[in-house]
Amino acid sequence: MTVVPVYLDYAATTPLDARVAARMREVQTTAYFNPASNHAAGRQSAAVVLHAARQLGALLNVEPATLIWTSGATESNNLAILGVAKQRAHRGKHLITMRTEHKAVVDVFRALEKQGFDVTWLPPDREGRVSLATVESALRDDTQLVSIMHINNETGVVQDIEGIGKLCRPRGIIFHVDGAQSVGKVPLDLGSLPIDMMSMTAHKFYGPKGIGALFLADGTPLEPQMFGGGQQRRLRPGTLPVDLIAGFGEAAAAAAQTMDDDLAKLVALKNQLWVGIRDIDGVQLNSPETGGYPGILNVGVADIEGESLLLALEPLCVATGSACNSQSQEPSYVLRALGRTDPEAQSAIRFSLGRQSQQAEIDYAISSYRAAVEKLRALAPGAAV
């Protein structure tokens, strides 16, 4: 008998929206050509790419020409951080980021440290936020790049990217934002925000995997990290995947229509979930109490190990942390940076909700979580008989 999973891991990836799938099938059968080709079929595919750029640009309030297509947010982060750091190295080698960034940012900065760059790793407060005073105190005359995630993928904490950008721009410091968890989920006006670069990916908001983008504000210096063609202003060469790009654009168009309703729904569902488990003895909230993204709720519970809890919760699909670290038994470095002990971090479960989440699924998650905690505590050495 096939067990139907209950999916509450939308921060890892989202199901493909039906409108997106339909658009991709249409393009695959009518315009699946090389958009760089100088003939009628190529121009047809180029028009599809431009239309998708306009759809994404409309969502973010930017011109299509400011968007560079990539394979996803990981590549966008690499292109942005490496491209700016190396292009401006002659002016200074000081860079700033946070201890709680995604691995796709952390590992890039670790690599740059090995190449002689000086990286300041900003600490968060207990809820995961970095204060503007902390950022400002870290800025130096030789600072060339600041990279801060907008919405944290493990806890849902939201950083003040507008305030940070206002600190950087007058000083001529490039400001990069990892927007993988925010683009298509919360309102973003990149046309007015003081942000120079933002990374994004389609599969975090109901688009296809394998396609992302980098917003690059006019005049932002960037050194290419790939070579082999003249596509995309030589900043990211390679034949463009027309169907994936069309799906990205359609996901952006759908997000523009449904975002307000999506957010209102997530607020209600997250509150339902937290109310249903907050009275468990020893439960600890790892997400911010207020002001966080409503699609993510991270909780821990005393004396319970997260991996055991994860197995006990099946077929409920949740996570112990970031999907990119799911094979590691190490406690979350994000939660440790928030001051959690190793046992506290190892007990964490991340529930992440999305557009298709339903009240009945939240009820199931509540009952499953409560039952699993009770069961594992009863099995623990020293439990009352």
C-alpha positions in Angstrom: 0.0 0.0 0.0 1.4 3.4 -1.0 1.6 5.9 1.8 0.7 9.4 0.8 3.2 11.9 2.3 2.0 15.0 4.0 4.4 17.7 2.6 5.5 20.5 4.9 9.0 21.1 3.6 8.3 24.1 1.2 11.5 25.8 2.2 13.5 23.0 0.6 11.5 23.1 -2.6 7.9 23.7 -3.7 5.6 21.7 -6.0 5.3 22.8 -9.5 2.3 25.2 -10.0 -0.1 23.8 -12.6 0.1 27.1 -14.6 3.9 26.8 -14.7 3.7 23.2 -15.9 1.2 24.2 -18.7 3.4 27.0 -19.9 6.5 24.9 -20.0 4.7 22.2 -22.0 3.5 24.8 -24.4 7.1 26.2 -24.9 8.5 22.7 -25.2 6.2 22.0 -28.2 6.3 25.3 -29.9 9.5 27.3 -29.1 12.1 24.8 -27.9 15.0 26.3 -30.0 18.2 28.1 -29.3 17.4 31.7 -28.5 20.9 32.8 -29.7 20.3 31.5 -33.2 19.8 34.2 -35.8 16.8 32.7 -37.6 13.0 32.7 -37.2 12.9 29.7 -34.7 15.7 31.3 -32.6 13.9 34.6 -32.6 10.8 32.8 -31.5 12.6 31.4 -28.5 14.3 34.7 -27.7 10.8 36.3 -27.5 9.8 33.6 -24.9 12.9 34.5 -22.9 12.2 38.2 -23.1 8.6 37.7 -22.0 9.7 35.7 -19.0 12.2 38.4 -18.1 9.4 41.0 -18.3 7.2 38.8 -16.0 10.0 38.5 -13.4 10.9 42.1 -13.8 7.3 43.1 -13.2 7.2 41.1 -10.0 10.4 42.9 -8.7 9.8 46.3 -10.4 13.0 46.1 -12.4 13.9 46.2 -16.1 14.4 42.9 -17.8 17.9 43.9 -18.8 19.0 43.8 -15.1 18.3 40.0 -14.8 21.0 37.4 -15.5 19.7 33.8 -15.9 21.6 31.2 -14.0 21.0 27.5 -13.0 19.7 28.5 -9.5 20.4 30.6 -6.4 23.7 28.7 -5.7 25.2 29.8 -9.0 23.8 33.3 -8.6 25.4 33.6 -5.2 28.7 32.4 -6.5 28.6 34.7 -9.5 27.6 37.7 -7.4 30.1 37.3 -4.5 33.1 36.0 -6.5 32.4 38.3 -9.4 32.4 41.5 -7.2 35.1 40.5 -4.8 37.6 39.7 -7.5 36.6 42.7 -9.7 37.2 45.1 -6.8 40.1 43.4 -5.1 42.4 46.1 -6.1 40.4 48.6 -4.0 40.3 46.5 -0.9 39.8 42.9 0.3 37.4 43.3 3.2 34.1 41.5 2.9 31.2 41.2 5.3 28.5 38.5 5.7 26.7 36.7 8.5 27.3 33.4 10.4 23.8 32.3 9.6 24.0 32.5 5.8 23.1 29.6 3.6 26.0 27.2 2.7 25.8 28.6 -0.9 27.1 31.9 0.6 29.2 30.6 3.6 31.3 28.3 1.5 32.0 31.0 -1.1 33.3 33.3 1.6 35.4 30.5 3.1 37.0 30.0 -0.4 37.7 33.7 -0.6 39.4 33.7 2.8 41.7 31.1 1.5 42.5 33.4 -1.4 43.6 36.2 0.9 40.3 38.1 1.5 39.5 39.4 5.0 35.9 38.4 5.9 34.0 39.7 8.9 31.3 37.2 10.1 28.6 39.2 11.8 26.8 37.5 14.7 23.0 37.4 15.0 21.0 38.1 18.1 19.0 35.3 19.9 16.3 35.5 17.2 18.7 35.6 14.3 18.6 39.3 13.4 21.6 41.5 12.8 21.3 45.0 14.0 22.2 48.0 11.8 24.6 49.1 14.5 26.4 45.8 14.2 26.7 46.1 10.4 27.8 49.8 10.6 30.5 49.0 13.2 32.0 46.4 10.8 32.3 48.7 7.8 35.8 49.8 7.0 37.5 52.0 4.3 38.5 48.9 2.4 35.1 47.1 2.6 34.0 46.3 -0.9 31.1 43.9 -0.4 28.3 43.1 2.1 26.2 40.0 1.6 23.2 39.4 3.9 20.4 36.9 3.4 16.8 38.4 3.3 14.8 35.4 4.8 16.7 32.7 6.6 15.9 29.3 5.2 16.0 27.5 8.6 14.3 30.0 11.0 12.3 32.4 8.8 13.9 35.5 10.4 13.8 38.5 8.1 16.7 41.0 7.9 16.4 44.7 7.4 17.8 44.7 3.9 16.7 48.3 3.2 18.5 49.6 6.3 21.6 47.7 5.5 21.5 48.9 1.9 21.3 52.5 3.1 24.5 52.0 5.1 26.3 50.6 2.1 25.3 52.8 -0.8 26.7 56.2 0.3 30.0 54.4 1.0 30.2 52.9 -2.4 30.0 49.3 -1.0 28.3 46.7 -3.1 25.3 45.1 -1.3 24.3 41.6 -2.3 21.2 39.8 -0.9 20.4 36.1 -1.1 16.7 36.2 -1.9 16.1 32.5 -2.5 13.5 32.4 0.3 11.9 35.8 -0.4 11.5 36.3 -4.1 7.9 35.3 -5.1 6.9 35.0 -1.5 7.0 38.5 0.0 6.7 41.9 -1.7 10.0 43.2 -3.1 10.6 46.5 -5.0 14.1 46.2 -6.2 13.5 49.3 -8.2 13.6 51.4 -5.0 15.5 49.3 -2.5 19.2 50.1 -2.2 20.3 46.7 -3.3 22.9 46.1 -6.0 22.5 42.3 -6.4 19.9 39.7 -5.4 20.1 36.0 -6.0 16.9 34.0 -6.7 15.7 30.6 -7.8 12.4 29.4 -9.4 11.8 26.2 -7.4 11.4 28.0 -4.1 8.1 29.6 -5.4 6.4 26.9 -7.5 8.6 27.1 -10.6 11.0 24.5 -12.1 14.3 23.3 -10.6 17.5 24.2 -12.5 16.8 27.8 -13.3 17.6 30.9 -11.3 18.5 34.5 -11.8 20.7 37.3 -10.5 19.4 40.8 -10.3 22.3 43.2 -11.2 21.6 46.9 -10.8 22.9 49.2 -13.5 26.6 50.0 -13.0 27.3 47.2 -10.6 30.8 45.8 -11.4 31.0 42.1 -12.0 33.7 39.8 -13.2 32.4 36.7 -15.0 33.1 33.3 -13.5 32.3 31.3 -16.6 33.6 31.6 -20.1 32.8 30.1 -23.5 30.3 32.4 -25.2 28.9 35.9 -25.6 25.4 35.3 -24.1 24.1 37.5 -21.4 26.6 40.3 -21.8 29.4 37.6 -21.4 28.6 37.6 -17.7 27.1 34.1 -17.8 27.6 32.4 -21.1 25.8 29.2 -22.3 22.7 28.2 -24.2 19.6 29.3 -22.3 17.0 26.7 -21.3 13.9 28.3 -22.8 11.3 26.1 -21.2 12.7 26.5 -17.7 13.0 30.3 -18.2 9.3 30.3 -19.4 8.4 28.4 -16.3 10.3 30.9 -14.1 8.4 33.8 -15.7 5.1 32.1 -15.2 5.8 31.4 -11.6 6.6 35.1 -11.1 3.3 36.1 -12.8 1.4 33.7 -10.6 3.1 35.0 -7.5 2.2 38.6 -8.4 -1.5 37.5 -8.5 -1.6 35.3 -5.3 1.0 36.7 -3.0 -1.3 38.6 -0.7 -3.6 35.6 -0.3 -0.7 33.2 0.1 0.7 35.3 3.0 -2.6 35.6 4.8 -3.1 31.9 4.5 0.4 31.2 5.9 -0.1 33.5 8.9 -3.2 31.5 9.9 -1.6 28.1 9.3 1.6 28.9 11.2 -0.4 30.3 14.1 -2.6 27.1 14.1 0.6 24.9 14.2 2.3 26.8 16.9 -0.8 27.0 19.1 -1.2 23.2 18.7 2.3 22.3 20.0 3.5 25.2 22.2 2.3 23.6 25.4 4.5 20.5 25.0 6.8 20.3 27.9 10.3 21.6 27.0 9.3 22.9 23.5 11.6 25.7 22.3 10.8 28.2 19.5 13.7 28.8 17.2 11.9 31.1 14.8 11.2 34.8 15.8 8.1 35.3 17.8 7.1 38.3 15.7 8.1 39.7 12.3 9.4 36.5 10.8 8.3 34.9 7.5 5.1 33.0 8.2 6.0 30.0 6.0 8.6 28.7 8.4 8.3 27.5 12.0 11.4 26.0 13.6 11.0 24.3 17.0 13.0 22.1 19.3 12.1 20.0 22.3 14.1 19.0 25.3 15.6 15.5 25.5 14.6 14.5 21.9 17.1 14.0 19.0 15.9 15.5 15.8 16.8 12.7 13.4 14.9 10.2 15.6 12.0 12.6 15.7 12.1 13.0 11.9 11.8 9.3 11.4 9.0 9.0 13.9 7.0 11.7 12.1 6.9 9.9 8.7 4.9 10.2 6.4 5.0 13.8 7.5 7.7 15.5 5.4 9.6 18.1 7.4 13.3 18.8 8.0 15.9 19.0 10.7 17.4 22.1 9.0 18.6 23.2 5.6 18.1 20.6 2.9 21.7 21.1 1.7 22.9 19.8 5.1 20.4 17.0 5.4 23.0 14.2 5.2 25.1 15.7 8.0 24.7 14.6 11.6 26.1 17.9 12.8 23.8 20.3 14.7 22.7 23.3 12.7 25.3 26.0 12.6 22.5 28.5 12.2 20.9 27.5 15.5 24.3 27.4 17.2 25.0 30.9 16.1 21.7 31.9 17.8 23.1 30.6 21.1 21.4 27.2 21.1 23.4 24.3 22.6 24.3 21.3 20.5 21.4 19.2 22.0 19.0 22.1 21.5 20.1 22.5 17.9 20.0 18.7 17.2 16.4 18.6 18.5 15.1 21.1 15.9 12.5 20.4 13.4 11.6 22.9 10.6 8.0 23.0 9.4 7.7 25.0 6.2 4.3 25.8 4.7 3.2 26.8 1.3 0.5 27.6 -1.1 -1.0 24.1 -1.2 -0.9 23.6 2.6 -4.3 22.9 4.2 -5.7 23.1 7.8 -6.2 19.3 7.8 -2.5 18.9 7.1 -1.6 21.2 10.0 -3.9 19.2 12.3 -2.2 16.0 11.2 1.3 17.6 11.8 0.2 18.7 15.4 -1.1 15.3 16.3 1.9 13.5 14.8 4.5 15.8 16.5 2.8 15.4 19.9 2.6 11.6 19.5 6.2 11.3 18.3 7.6 13.3 21.2 5.5 11.3 23.7 6.7 8.0 22.2 10.4 8.9 22.0 10.3 10.2 25.6 8.7 7.0 26.8 11.5 5.0 25.0 14.3 7.1 26.5 16.6 5.6 29.1 15.4 6.4 32.6 11.8 7.1 31.4 9.1 6.2 34.0 7.8 2.7 33.7 
